[in-house]
Amino acid sequence: MKLFTRVTYGLLLILFTLSFGDTYAQTNLTVNGRVIDASTSVPIAGATVHLVGGSTATSTNVDGQFTLANVPSNSKLRITFVGYNSQEVIAKSGEMTISLQASSTALEGIVVIGYGAVKRKDVTTAISSVSLDDMEERPIVNANQAIQGKAAGVSVTQPNGKPGGETSIRIRGTTSFNGSNAPLYVVDDVPVDNINFLAPSDIADIQIMKDASSAAIYGSRAANGVVLITTKRGKTNNPKINFNALATHNRVTSVLDPLNTAQYKDLMDEIGIISLPDNLTDQTNWFDETFQNGVTQDYQVAISDGTERLKYYLSGGYVNDKGIINTAFYKRYNFRANIENKVRDWLTVNANVSYADYNGNDIISGTGSNRGGVVLATINTPTYAPIWDAFNAGQYYNDFYGLNLTSPIENMARTAKNKNRENRILAAGSGTIHILPELNFKTSIAFDRRNTLSTTFLDPLSTSWGRNQYGEASDTRAMNTVMTFDNVLTYNKDFGKHNVLVMGGTSWSDSKYMNSWINGSHFRSDQIETLNAANKISWTGTGTGASDWAVLSYFSRLAYNYDSKYLITVNMRADGSSRLHPNHRWAGFPSFSAAWRPSAEDFMKDVTWVNDLKIRGGWGKTANQSGIHDYSYLQRYNITRVPWFEEGKENSVVTISPANLRTKDLSWETTTQTGVGLDFTGFDNRVTVNLDYYYKLTTGLLTTVNIPGAGQLNSITRNEGEMSNRGFEVNINTDNLRGPLTWKSTFNISFNKNKLEKLATQAFYPDAKTVDYVNDYAVRNSPGNPMGTFYGYIAEGVNPETGDMNYRDINGDGRISSSDRTIIGDPNPKFTYGFNNSLSYKGFNLNIFIQGSQGNDIFNASRMDTEGMYDGKNQSTRVLQRWRVPGQVTEVPKAGYNMLNSTYFIEDGSYLRLKNISLSYNIKGAVLSRIGVNKLQPFVSASNLLTLTKYTGIDPEVNQWGGYGGVQGVDWGTYPQSKALVLGVSVEF
């Protein structure tokens, strides 16, 4: 909190000084000028001329002339007119002539696609562009957070609130069971598995390829869609120095109240597990001791410039995200250099280098408090307990009268000295030879190296687990290097109204991975945390490993365009993977898409309110191999060490045993997708509507099949089953107001229905076992139902006479048994949506972003530990409503009731969230102009300010299983989200 306050005061002092100086140092001008068309020199009447960052504005007359008084010297004027690109010029005394270029409109804008780019109006597939306008004013640590709610058909959730901004992203639903459901990321033409290394402020453009007809060009890596990211570049004769700084004040979104000591004793007397003395009093508020006010600092600086021959962009930054739980944090240092050099008229070379070093620490979550779970321990720890043991110095209190309880502070201490560090360098270089104006050859090579280091240390004194282990530590290291080599030849030629594009290329990727691990215990004290101070080094928990894989690909594209009216695109890719048997290694991934623009036909020329209308459709095939081992088709073996220190075994060697059942016919997990869409732009380009319908079918799901009675090797990896997704997407952009007051809105909504169609061998797959007391799976994935379906009993209320929970007898046999379990909930939302509004007036900018989900269920497993009343844990205050006497009518059963996985713990997870609201102001003045400041924009924003939901847990945007496709929407002691108040400034020199 002190740091946040110091940063706040510092920023306010700078702004006050600059603003105060402006009041006394301005020299005002009267500017006269004329605005003309750059091509025809015809005067433009009605153009708006206004002072950037000020309130002064005027319009041109019929002769294109204007006069603007009280303009500070060296300030900027912005000239805008419908149908023309806006322009900024430096205000000067005397007559000014300003030429505006006719706007190509958004339809003429360039959209990046796989191995190329096209005009937006010529796109034949489903591609979403993500607006980045408000990104600098939001506390975004992970670039995926910028996508949330901004693109139809793209579901981005933060399954927890841990520092670092972990996200789970789905493009058009879940497509894989055991494999990854994350999209392929392509950063500056280089495929990567995640974008944790990428500073959001370095991003210039994000395009999301949602359908297979667009993504098939990436073949076996694109079953879950593709996110294309272009980073910033230098611009010709446009030198810039940008500095952005923000600080946030974070706090937990909601609070759960535990029983006080008297209420807890009353509950324990009912359960009868222990007998507590009468003189206990409240000593510790565990929620307050665990949760703090977190602080995030984010500083980014960038320098860019360019000439006709050489352009460069350099950036660096630092992020420090201190979590709302004391021991959790995330830090990142990031550096980037993008250079483009036109060496000759026939040769252009590019170099892109990024380096990131990030490290952090986590807490134990997704488990009960007696196993180290921090969040649940804030409720489960009795309030009579102090933090420290008064009779054993340096030890956390654990005298819970024989109960197996640990406080959240002790559970935090178990991981307080753990560190997870990764540094990553991504270096890519390319050369483009312009053989002919219409023929280009591009060759590129990329080097992606990641080094990870995870260390743990638990002292032998302070915690009960540490004392049990006499202290323990570990050191785990890994290095992964991926090389990618691409060669692409592109021919693009206009023949009158005909355009033909032919592209062909090859891609080769090679990955080499190695790791090592060592574990030790029996430390003398907490003074030395490295493993050289451990008396016992684990002889079974120490070793090294290595693996590699490679993919070779051939791809091509043929596109035909007649007058931007009739468009056809055909893609083909063939991939060969070392992970699969040579007989099944190669597969082809074709796609086809076409579009027709009725708005370009003669019969629509008189329909003036339609600027563009396009109907499109496509089909394609992609694949996924991420869920299988690097040597999945080979026979693998386990290595078991023989205890050489035992008598007679001094010279023994390791033993080996089969590790898997070999799958020679293992093949690709393949997704086929068909879609149709409509794009409309009208009303003077003020309204844009995109509609899409799609159907996806995934076959050959990569799963691990259990084989009963098969002995020690009782499972095998197989292509097993099919899964479908079908959905409808709507995206609407509107330009509501133009002029001094501008108002733009973006709304998107996505409907998706997921279904596991069939399984070939196993009838169903259970998953998500939570509390030991119930000892049953909460999820069953079975044919005919969506993925992640909750499975259990139907609770029918508390029996007023016995206090037990009544469960429905599904099979009618007169008793409750496992045969009475059924589908009890669906974690998949019926639809998700986002609504963004941007308003600007006289230098003020207001952005309001609303995001939400509707129709999804949450299995609140946390309530089983905070309301279950099955052992000696403290409970939430909701159990004060529990049944106590016969005849009592209540929704909460008695202490020690017959708890099962049931609808009692299924809750509506729908929510509407004010995700972000930000206000900024562009300060302009003579003082700033004299010192070369082009932009000074302070801003304040708030994230997760308001959430409307019926969910009773801490936060409805939750999934303890993260991005795993088989389990969704389970809350079990998950690290909660936080509200953030943000203060920052953006400066451009």
N, C-alpha and C positions, 0 to 999 in steps of 0.2 A: 504493500500500500504506500509506503514512504517513497519507493522508487517511482510509482505511478504519479504521485503528487509532485515530485521534483521535475519529472518530464513535463507534466502539465504546466507548472509554473514557468518553466523555461520556454516552452512554445508560446505561451501567452505574452511573456515579456518581449520576445522577438517580434511578434505580430504588433504589439502595442507600440514598440519603438518605431517600426517601419511606418505604421499608420499615422502616428503622431508627426513623424518627419514629413510625411506627405502634406499634412495640413498647412505647413509653413513654407514648403519649398516648391510648390507647383508653379510652372509658367504655362499659362493657357494660350491656345491658338484658336483662330477661326479658320476652319478648313473649307475650301471650295473645291469642287471636283465634278467629274463627269464619268458615268458608268456606261460602258459600251460592250457590245458583243465582240469577243476576240476574233471571230472568223469574218464577220461582215462589217464591223465597225458601226453597226446600227445602235443608236442610243437605247438603253434599257430603262423604261419607265416603271416606277413602282418598286425598284430595288430598295432593300433596307440597308441603311448604313448606321452602325451603332458602335459605340466605344466599348472595346473589350474590357470587361470588368467594371464598367460604369453604367450610369443610367441614361446618358445622352444618346439619342437616336433620332434619325430622320429618314425620309424616303425621297427617291429621285423623282423629278417632274417628268413631263412628257418628252423633254429633250435630254433626259438622263442626267440632269444636273442636280447638285445638292449643295447645301451649306450647313456646316455643323460648327456650332460655337462652343466655347468653354472646353476645348480639348487639350489635355496636358501634352506638352511637347514630348516627342519620342514614344508616345503611346501607340497602341495598335487599334486599327479600325477593322471591323469585320463587315464584309459586304455580302449579302445573300439575296437570292431571287429564285423563285420556283423554276426548275428546269436547268439551273446552272450550278456549277460547283462554287461553294462559298470561297472567299479569298480574304486573307488578312494582309494589311499593308501598314507601314509606319506613317503616322500622321505628319504632314509637312505643311508649312505655310505656302501660300500661293495656290495656283491651279494644279489639280491632280487629275490624271486620266487613268481610270482603272478598267482593265479588260477582264471580263468573265468568260470562262470556258463553258460551253454547253455541257450539261451534265449527261453522263452516260447512264444515269440512274442505277439503282441497285441491280437491275436486271443485267446490266453490262459489266457488273463487277466480276472479278475473277474468283472462282472457287477452286481450291486445291483438291484434287482427287489422287488416287493412287498412281504414282509415276507420271504425273502430269497435272494440268490445270485447264479449266474451261470457263466460258462465260456462264453466269448463273442462269441466264435464260435458255442456255443450251444443255443444262443438266437433265439427264433422263432417269435419274435414280433418286432414292430417298436420302438426302444429305441435309443435316441440320447445322446451321451456323450459330455459334454461341456468342452472345453479346458480352463484351468485356468492359463496358463503359463504367461500371461501378466497382470494378474489382479492386482498384487501389484504395478505396474507402472502406473496405471490409477486412476483418481480421482473418484473412485466408492464408493458411500455412501450406496446405496441399492444393495443387492446381485443380484437382477433381472437385473441390468445394465450389469452384467458380461455375461448374456445369450444373449443379443442383438446381432443379426447377427451371432451367433456362432452355431446355430442348425437349420437345414432345417425343415420347417413346424411350427416353433415357431416364432411368430411375437411379438417383444417387442418394444414398443414405449414409449417415455417420452412425455405425452400429454402436458406438460408444463415444464418450467425450474425452478420451485420453489425449494428452498433448501430442501434437504432430498431425492432427486432423485425419486420422484413419478413415477411409471411405470404402463403401461397397457400391459398385456400379453395375447395373444391368441394362443392356440395350435390347429392348423388346423381349423381356422376360428371361427366365432361367432356361438354359439350353443343355446343361451338362449335369450329370449326377456326381461323379467323383472328380471330374476334370474341373479346370478353372472356368468360371463364368465371367471373368473380367475381360474387357475388350483388349485388342492389340493396340498399343500406343506407337505411333510413328512420329518421331520428333525430328524435324528437318530431314525427312526421308530415311531416318534410321529407326528400325523397329526396336522397341524396348519393352520390358515386361511391366514396368511401373514408372511413375513420374515423380517419385519422392524427391529426386535430386533437383527438380526443376523449380526455379523461383517463379511464382505466378506473374511478377512484374516484368519478366523477360518475354512473356508470350504476346505475340502480335495477332494470332488468329487460331481459332479452334474450329475444325469441321468434323462432324461425326457421320461416318458412313454406316447407316443403319440397316440397309437391306443387302441381301447376298449379291444382287446384280451390280452393286458398287464395290462391295468388299471382296468379291471373289478374286480380284486381281492379286490379293494377298493369300489366297488359297487356304492351306492347312492351318493357318494361324488366325483366321478371321471369322470363325464360327460365331463369336460373340460381338461382332461389329468391330469397327476400327475408329480410333480417335486420332485424327491428323492434327498435329500441332506445328505451327510455324513460329519461330522465335523472331525477335525484332532485328532489323537491319539498319545500317546507316543509309541516309538519303543524300542525294546530290545537293551540294551547296546549302545544307541545312544543319549546321553545327549545333549540338545540344548537349547540355549537362543537366541531367534530371536527378533529383534527390527526393526520396519519399521516406517519411518516418511516421510511425504510429505506435501508440502505447494503448493497451487495453486493460481494463479492470474487469476480471471475471469472477462470477460467483455461481454457486449451484442453483439450478432452476427451481427446485422445490425441496421441502423438508418432510421427513417422516418422523413421527414422535414415538419414542419408546415408553413403556410403562415406567413409572417411578418405583422407588424401592418398596413402598407399601403395597402398591398394586402387583408388583412382581412377587412379593412374598405370598400374597393372597393366591396368586395363580399357582405357585409351587405347592402350596398347601393342598390345592385341589388335585393337582397331578400326583402328588405323593412321592416324588422321586427323592427329594431332600427336605430337611427340616431346618429352616433358617432361624437364627435368633431374632428376638424382637427389637433389639437396639440398633439395627442397621439404619443408616440415613443416606440420603443422596449425596454423592461426592463429585461425580464426574458427568458432564454432558459430553458424551462420546461423539456426537455429531459435530459439535463445535470444535472438539479437539482434533477431529479428523479432517474436516473441510475448512479450507482457508479461502481468502480472496486471492485468486490467481492473477498473474500479470504476464502479458505478452508484449515483447518489444520486437519491432520489425524495422530494419533500416536497409534501404536499397539505393544504390547510386549507379547511374549509367552515363556513358559518354559516347556520342555517335557523331559521324560526319561522313562526307563523301564527295568525290569528284566524279567526272564522267568515267574515269578509269578505276578508281579505288574507293571502296566504301567499307566502313568498319563500325562495329558496335561492341563496346566493352562494358561489362557490368560486374558488380560485386554486391554482396549483401550478407546480413546477419539476422538470424531469428532466434529469440530466446522465449520459449513458451513454458512458463511455470504453471503447473496444473493446480486445480482447486483441491487436490489431495497432495499433501505436503511433499511426499517423496517422488512424485511423478514429474518429469520435465522432458523437454525436447529442445535441442539446440541444432542450428544448421548454419554453416558458412557456405556460400555459393559464389562462384566466379564463372564468367562466360566471356568468350571472344568470338565474334562472327566477322569474318573478313571476306569480301568479294573483290576480285581484281580482274579487270578486263585487260589481260596481258597483250593480246592482239585482237584485231577485229574478228578473227576466226577462233579465238580461244578465251574462255572465261574460267577462272579457277575460284573455288570457294573453300574456306576452312572454317569449321565450327568446332570449338573446344569448350567443354563445360566441366567444371570440377565442383563437387559438393562433398562436404564432410558433415555428417550429422550423427548425433548421439543422444541417447535418452535413457529414461528409466521408467519402469512400469510398476503396477501393483498386482497382487494376486486377486483375480476376479473370476466370476463364473464358477464358483464353488462355495460351499458352506463356510461359515466363520470358523468352525472348528478345524478346517483344513487351510486356513490362512486367508480366507475371503475377507477383504477389508470393508467393503460397502455394507455387507450384511452384518458384520460385527458391530457397526455403529448402533444397530438396533438390538442385536442378540446379547451384548455385554451388559450385565446388570449395572445400574447406575450407582450402586453402593460401593463399587470397586474403585480404588484409586489407580493412578497410572503406574506408580512405582511401588515395589515391595519395601515396606518400611523396615523389615528385618533382614533383608538381603540386598545390600547396596549394589546398584547397577543392574538389578533384575526387575523386569516388569512383573506387576502383581498377577498372580495366578492362583490364589487361594479361593477357589469358588466352591468350597465345601464338597470336594470330590467330583465336581462336574468337569467335563472336558471342554473348557472354554478358554479362548484367548481374546484379548482386547484388540480393537482395530489398530491401536498404536503399536502393539507388539507385532501384529501381522504386517504392518507397514515396515517395521524394522527388519523383517525377514528378507525384504528386497531392497532396503534403503541404500545399500552399497553396491548394488548390481549396476552394470553399465552395458549398454548395447550401442556399439559404434559401427558406423559404416562410412567409408569414403569411396567415391565413385568418380571415375574420369571417363568421359565420352568424347572421343576425338574423331572427327569425320572430315575427309577431304574429297573434293570432286573436281573434275575437269570436264568442261563442255566444249566440244569442237563443233563450230558452226560450219559444216561442210558446204551447205547451200543455205540460202535464206529459209528454205522450207525443210531442210534436213539437218538434224542435230544428233550428235553422239555424246552421251554422258557416261563417264565411268567414275565410280565412287567407291571408297573403302572406309569402313568405320571400325573403331576399336572401342569396346565397352568393357572396362575392368572395374570390378567391385571387390573390395576387401572388407570383410566384417570381422569384428572382434567383440565377443560377449564374455564378460567376466562377472562372476558372482563371489560374494564373501558374506558369511554369516558368522559372527563372533561366537565364542564358546560360553558366553556368560549371560547376556541380557535376555534372551528368549528361551522358552522351554524347548523348542525344537533345536536351537543351537546347542543347548546343554546336552540334549540327547545324542547329538552327533559329535560333541566335543569341538564344535565349530566345523564349518565346511566351506569349500571354495571350488570354483571351476574356471577353466579357460578354454573357450571354443573359438577357433579361427577358421575362416574360409576365404577362398579367392576364386572368383568366377570371371573368365575372360571370354567374350563373344566377339568374333570377327565376322564382318559382313562385307561382301564384295559384290557390287551391282554393276551391270553394264546395260545401257538402254539406248536404243536407236529409235528416233522419232521422225516421222515424215508427216508434215502438215501443209496442205496445199489447197488454195482456193482456185476453182475453175468457174469463173463467173459467179453464179449463185450456188454453185456446188462446192462443198468443202469435204475433203477426205483426210482422215487421220489414220495413219498406220504406225503402230508401236510394237516393238519386240525387244525382249531382253532376257537376261539371266540373273539369278541371285544365288549366292552361296553364303551360308551361315555355319559357323563352327564354334562350338562351346566346349571349354575345358574347365572343369571344376575340381578343386581339391580342398580338403578340410582336415582339421586335427582337433582333438579334444583331450582334456585331462581333468581329472577330479581328485580332490584330496580332502582329508579331514584330520581331526586331532591337532588343533592349534593351541599353542600355549596361552595366547591372549589375543586381544584385538589390535595390537600394536603393528603387526606386520600382516598385510592382507594378501600377499602373493604366495603362490603355492610352494615356494622354497621353505616356508615356515610350517608346512603341513607335515606331520609325522607319518601319516599314512597316505600314500598315493595309490589310488584304486587301480588294481591290476586288471580289472574287467572294464573299468570306465575310462580307459586311456587308449588312444589309437589315432590312426589317420585313414583317410579315404580319398577316392578320386573317381571321376566319371567324365564321360564326354558324349556329345551328340553332334550330328550335322544334318543339314537340310540343303538339298540342291533343287533349284527351281528354274523353270522356263515359263515365260509368260508373254502374252501378246494382246493387243487391242486393235480393233478395226471400228472406226466411227465414220458415219456418213451424215452429212447435214445439208439439207437443201433450203437455202434462204432462211435459216433459223426457223423453219416451218415444220419440216419433217426430219426427225432425228432418230438414228439407229446406232446403238453401241453394242459390240460383241467383245467379250473378254474370254481369255482362256489361260489357265495356269496349270502346270503339272509339277507336283512336288514329290520328292523322294526323301524319306526319312530313315535315318539309321536306327531309330527306335523300333522299327517294325521288321518282320521277317522279310528277307529278300523277295519272296514270292508275292508279298502284299505291300511292298515298300512304296511303290509308285501309284499315284492316283491323279486323275484330272479333275479340275474344278472350273467348269464353264459358267458363263452368265450371258444374259441377253436383256437388253432394255431398249425401249422405243418411246418416243414422245411426239405429240402433235400439238401445234400452237394454233388453235382456231383464231386467235386474235390477229394473226398475221394474214388471214384469208381476206379476200376482197369483200365478202359478204358481211364482215364485221368492222369495216373501216369507218362506218358512220356511227358505230356504238362508242361514243366518245368517253363514256364513263369507265370503259374497260381498257386499261393500259396493257395488260397481258393476261392471257389465259392459256394454260398448258395442261394437257392430259397425258399422263405417262404410265407406264407399266413395265414390270421386269420380272425376271426369274433368274435364280442363280444357285450355285452349290458351293459350300465352304466346309471346312473340317476343323477338328480339334484333336490334339494328341497330348495335351498338357497333363492329363490325369494318369499317365502311365510312366513306368520306370524307364530310365535311359537304356536299360538292357532287358526290356520287358519280354521279348520273345525268346530269350536265352534261358538256359537252366542256371540258376544262381545258387550260391551256397552260403550257409552261415559258418562263421569261424568261431570256435569255442576254445578259449585258452585252458590249458591244463595247469593246475596249481603246482608249479615247479618247485615251490618251497616245501612241499610235503616229501617225506622220506620215500625214496625209490623213484621219484618223478623229476629228479634234478635235470635230466636231459630230454624230457618229453617235448614233443612238438604239438602244435595245435591240432584239434580234430575238426572235421568239416561234416556238415549235414545239409541235405537239400533245403533250400529256403523258399522254393516256390514250385508250383505245378506249371510246367512249361506250356506256353500257348503259342504254337506255331502259326495258327491261323488268325492271330490278333491283327486287326485292321483299323482303319480310320473311323473315328466318330464323325459322322457326316450330317450336315444341316442343309436342307433344301428350303428355299424361301421364294414365295411368289407374292408380289405386291402390285397395287395400283394406286395412283395418286393424282391429285389435281392441285395446281398452283394458280392462284388468282391475284392480280394486282390491279387496283382500280381507283377511281375517284381522285384523279390527278396524283397517282402514286402514293396516296395517303393510307390505303388499306391493302394489306397483303394477307392472304389466307392460304394455308397449306393443309390439305387433307390427305391422309394415307390410310389404306387398309392392307393388312399383310397376313400371311399364313406361313408359319415355320414348322417344319417337321425334322426332328433330329432322330436319326437311325444309328444302330450300332453303338448305343450308349456304353461307354467304358465303365465297367463296374467290377467290383470284387464279389464273386459269387461264393457263398458258403456251401460246402459239400459235406453233408452229414455222414458220419461213419468213415471218413477218409483218413483217420488217424491224425498224426501230428500236422501234416499238410492238409488242412481242411478248407482251403479257399483257393480260388483261381481267378485271374483277371480275364474278363471276357467282354466281347461286344454283345451286350445284353439289353434288348428292349428299345422302345421308341418314346419320344416325348414331343408334344406339340405346343405351340404358342400361336394364338391368333389375336389380332387387336386392331384398334382404330385410333388414329392420332389427329389432333387438331392444333394448328398453330396460327395465331392471329397477331399481326403487327399493325398498329394504327398510329398515324400522325395526327393527333387530335387538334392541336393548336399550333399555328405558325406565327412568327412575328416576334416582338419583344418578349412575349410570354410563349414559350414552347412547351408542349405536353405530348409525350410519346408513351405508348403502352404496348406491352407484349404479354399475350396470354397463351398458354398451352395446356392441353389436357390429354391424357393418354389412358386408354382402356386396354388391358391385356388379360387374356384368359389362358392360364397354363394347365396342362394336363399330361400326366404320365400315361401314355397310351397302352403300353404292354411291357411285360417282362418275359423273357424266354425260359428262364430256368427257375429262378426263385420267386415265390409268390408275392413277397413283400420285403421291405427293408426297414427294420426298426431303428430308431435313433433317438438321441437327446435324453439320456438318462440323467436325472437330476438328484434329488435328495435320497440319501441311503434309506431312510425310513420307508419310503414308498417302493424304491428299488424296481422301477418299471420305466419303460421308454415312453416319452411324451409325444413322439412323432412316429408315424408309419407312412412310408412311401409305397403306395400300391397302385396298380393299374386302375384307371378310371377316375383318379383324384389328382388335384394339384400337388406339386412338390411341396414338401414341408408340412403336410396336413397333420393337424393335432389329433391324437387318438387316445381315447380313454372312456370314462364313464359319464353318463348324463346325470348331473346332480339335480335333485328335485326338491331341495329345501331341507331345513332342519326338522326332524321329528319332534314335535312339541312335548312328547311324553318321555323320550329317551335322551334327547339332545344330540343323537347321532345324525349324520348326513344320510338322507334318503337317496338311493341311486336307482335308476330305472332298470327293471328286469327286462332286458331286450329280448331274450329268448323264451321268456315266460315259464322257466322251470321252477319258479318259486324261491330262488336264491340268487345272490349276487356273486358272480364268478368272472373269470377272465373272458368267458364267452359273451358277457354283456358289454364288452367294450365296443366302441363305434367311432365314427368320425365326429369330432367335437369342435373343430375350428379350422380356419384357413388363414394362414399368415399373408397370403398374397392380396394386395389391395385391388379393389374393383377399378379404381382409377387414381392417378396422381396428377397434380397440377401445379402450375406456377403462374404468378401474375406480377408483372413488373411495371412500375410507372416512374417516368423521369420527367421532371419539370424544371425549367430554367427561366429566370427573370432577372435582368439587370445584374448579372454576375452571381446570383444565387442559383444553386443547383440542389434540387431535392429528389432523392430516389427512395422509393418504397417498394420492397420486394416481399411478396407473400408466397408461401409454398405449403403444400399439404398432401395428405394421403387420405383415402376414404375406403372403408369397407374391409380393412385388414384386421385380423385378430392377433392378440398377443397372449402367449402363455406366460403368465406372471408367476414363474417358479420362485421368485423372491418371497412371495406371500406364503409359500409352504414353510419357509424358515421363519417368517415374522408373524404368521398367524396360525401355524400348524399345531402349536401347543402339545408337541409329542415328547419333548424332553426338557432339559433345564435351561434352555436359551431364553433370554428375555424376548418379549414380543412387542408388537406395535400396539398403540392404544385402541385399535379397532377391536381387539379381543375383550375389551371392557364390555362389549355388547354380547358376549358369549352366553350360551344357554347355561342356566344354573339350577332351575327348579322345574319339576314337571308342570306342563301347561304353559310354560313361557314360549311366546312366539317371537322368534328372532331369526336373522339371516346368518348368524355366526354360531357354529356348533359348539358343543361342550369341549372342555379341555380333555385331551386324550381321545378324541373321536376317531372314527374309522376313515382316516385321510387316504384318498386315492387320486391319481391323475384324473381330473374331471372338469366339467364345464364350470365348476366353482372357481377355477383359476384362469378361465378364458375371459379375456376382456376385449372390449372394442378399442382397437389401436388407432382409430381415425383421429386426425388432428389437422388443424389449420394454424399455421405459424407465421407470425410477423418475423420473417427470417432476418431482414435487415432494413433499417431506415437510416439514411445518411443525409446530411446537410453540409454543403460546402459553399465557399464564397471566393471568387476570384478578385484579389486585391490588385489594383493598378494605380500608378502614380508616378510623378516625376522622379522621386528619389529612387524608386525601383528601376526605372528606365535608365537612369544615369549609372547605376551599378550593374546594369546588364541583366536584370531579372525580367524575363519575359512572362513568368507565371508565378504567382504566390497564392496558393490555394489551401487555406486551413479547412479542416473538416472535422465533424463530429458524427459518430454513428453509433447505433446500438444493434446488437445481434441477439436473436432468440428472445426478443423483448417480451413477446406475448404469445402464448400457446393456448389454443382452445381445444380441449380434449376431454373425453370421459374417462380416460385411463387413470387409474389410481396410483400407478407407480411414479417414480421420480420423473421419467421422461418417456414419451411414446416412440421416439425414434431410436430403436434399440434392437440389437440382436447379438447375444453373447457369442454365437457361433460365427460372427463376422461375415465373410463373403462366401461361406460354404453353401452350395446349392441345395443340399439335402435337409438343412435345418434353417429356418428363418423365424424371426419374431419371438424369440425366447429371451425373457429378462430374468437373469439369475445373478443378482449381485453385480450387475454391470456398471462400469464406470460411467457416471451420469454426464449429461450435457451441461453446459454452463451458459449463463447470460453474460454478454460482454458489452461494456461501454468503451467506446473507442474515441481517442483524440489523436489527430495527426495533421500533417502538413505535406503538401506536394509543391516542390519548387523546380522551376526550369530556368536555366541560364542560356 
